[in-house]
Structure formats: C-alpha cells, structure tokens
Amino acid sequence: MARGWESKSVEDQQQTASAVKEARALNRLTPQQRERQAQKQSLLLSRAQTISRLKSATNEKYRAQLELALRHLDEKLREFD
C-alpha cells in the first residue's frame, strides 16, 4: 500500500513541475502570443468535443453538421501552423 502512495506522490510532483514550467513559459510570452495560444487551445478543445459527439451521433443530419464543424475547426487550426 505504501508503494502505491509513493508512486502517486512522484506522479503528483511531476505534474506540478510540468504545470510550473508551462506557467513560466506563458509568462515569457507577449500578450498577443498568449491570446493566440488561448485561441488555439480553445479550437483544440472544440475539436475534441466535436469528435466525441460525432462518435456517438446516430442522426445523419446531425452527423453531417458535426462533420462540417470539424472541417471548419481543422481549417482554423491550420492557420496556427
């Protein structure tokens, strides 16, 4: 049992260190870069949600709508490359 707690603690420490690194990296970005990064993250989240909905959608019209939305999101994400 102690071993499980120990590995969990190490995992938590690694996640915390990773979060701190990301926060420091964000602080070095200009406001425009931060805004652009936030927009990209928002698009990625929307894309993930759309894919999730698409996997469970059974109505053909709804699926077509989701596929159109997914194409649009992919186009927007290409602007960030």
C-alpha positions as a Markdown table, in Angstrom:
| # | Residue | x | y | z |
|---|---|---|---|---|
| 1 | Met | 0.0 | 0.0 | 0.0 |
| 2 | Ala | 2.8 | 2.4 | 0.8 |
| 3 | Arg | 4.3 | 1.8 | -2.6 |
| 4 | Gly | 1.1 | 2.9 | -4.3 |
| 5 | Trp | 1.1 | 6.1 | -2.3 |
| 6 | Glu | 4.7 | 6.7 | -3.1 |
| 7 | Ser | 4.3 | 6.4 | -6.8 |
| 8 | Lys | 1.2 | 8.6 | -6.7 |
| 9 | Ser | 3.3 | 11.2 | -4.9 |
| 10 | Val | 6.0 | 11.1 | -7.5 |
| 11 | Glu | 3.4 | 11.4 | -10.2 |
| 12 | Asp | 1.8 | 14.5 | -8.5 |
| 13 | Gln | 5.3 | 16.1 | -8.2 |
| 14 | Gln | 5.9 | 15.6 | -11.8 |
| 15 | Gln | 2.6 | 17.1 | -12.8 |
| 16 | Thr | 3.2 | 20.0 | -10.5 |
| 17 | Ala | 6.7 | 20.6 | -12.0 |
| 18 | Ser | 5.2 | 20.4 | -15.5 |
| 19 | Ala | 2.5 | 22.9 | -14.6 |
| 20 | Val | 5.1 | 25.3 | -13.2 |
| 21 | Lys | 7.1 | 25.1 | -16.4 |
| 22 | Glu | 4.1 | 25.8 | -18.5 |
| 23 | Ala | 3.2 | 28.8 | -16.3 |
| 24 | Arg | 6.7 | 30.2 | -16.6 |
| 25 | Ala | 6.6 | 29.7 | -20.4 |
| 26 | Leu | 3.3 | 31.6 | -20.5 |
| 27 | Asn | 4.8 | 34.5 | -18.5 |
| 28 | Arg | 7.5 | 34.9 | -21.2 |
| 29 | Leu | 5.0 | 35.2 | -24.0 |
| 30 | Thr | 3.8 | 38.5 | -25.2 |
| 31 | Pro | 0.1 | 39.3 | -24.7 |
| 32 | Gln | -0.5 | 38.6 | -28.4 |
| 33 | Gln | 1.2 | 35.3 | -28.2 |
| 34 | Arg | -0.8 | 34.3 | -25.1 |
| 35 | Glu | -4.0 | 35.3 | -26.9 |
| 36 | Arg | -3.1 | 33.2 | -29.9 |
| 37 | Gln | -2.2 | 30.3 | -27.7 |
| 38 | Ala | -5.5 | 30.6 | -25.9 |
| 39 | Gln | -7.4 | 30.7 | -29.2 |
| 40 | Lys | -5.6 | 27.5 | -30.4 |
| 41 | Gln | -6.3 | 25.7 | -27.1 |
| 42 | Ser | -10.0 | 26.7 | -27.4 |
| 43 | Leu | -10.1 | 25.3 | -31.0 |
| 44 | Leu | -8.4 | 22.1 | -29.9 |
| 45 | Leu | -11.0 | 21.7 | -27.1 |
| 46 | Ser | -13.9 | 22.3 | -29.5 |
| 47 | Arg | -12.4 | 19.8 | -32.0 |
| 48 | Ala | -12.1 | 17.2 | -29.3 |
| 49 | Gln | -15.7 | 17.8 | -28.2 |
| 50 | Thr | -16.9 | 17.6 | -31.8 |
| 51 | Ile | -15.2 | 14.3 | -32.4 |
| 52 | Ser | -16.7 | 12.9 | -29.2 |
| 53 | Arg | -20.2 | 14.0 | -30.3 |
| 54 | Leu | -19.6 | 12.6 | -33.8 |
| 55 | Lys | -18.7 | 9.2 | -32.4 |
| 56 | Ser | -22.0 | 8.9 | -30.6 |
| 57 | Ala | -24.2 | 10.7 | -33.1 |
| 58 | Thr | -26.8 | 8.5 | -34.9 |
| 59 | Asn | -28.8 | 11.1 | -36.8 |
| 60 | Glu | -27.4 | 11.6 | -40.3 |
| 61 | Lys | -28.2 | 15.3 | -40.4 |
| 62 | Tyr | -26.6 | 15.9 | -37.1 |
| 63 | Arg | -23.5 | 13.9 | -38.2 |
| 64 | Ala | -23.3 | 16.0 | -41.3 |
| 65 | Gln | -23.4 | 19.1 | -39.2 |
| 66 | Leu | -20.7 | 17.8 | -36.9 |
| 67 | Glu | -18.5 | 16.8 | -39.9 |
| 68 | Leu | -18.9 | 20.3 | -41.3 |
| 69 | Ala | -18.0 | 21.8 | -37.9 |
| 70 | Leu | -14.9 | 19.6 | -37.7 |
| 71 | Arg | -13.7 | 20.6 | -41.2 |
| 72 | His | -14.1 | 24.3 | -40.2 |
| 73 | Leu | -12.2 | 23.7 | -36.9 |
| 74 | Asp | -9.4 | 22.0 | -38.8 |
| 75 | Glu | -9.2 | 24.9 | -41.3 |
| 76 | Lys | -8.9 | 27.4 | -38.4 |
| 77 | Leu | -6.2 | 25.2 | -36.7 |
| 78 | Arg | -4.2 | 25.2 | -39.9 |
| 79 | Glu | -3.9 | 29.0 | -39.6 |
| 80 | Phe | -1.8 | 28.4 | -36.5 |
| 81 | Asp | 0.8 | 26.3 | -38.3 |
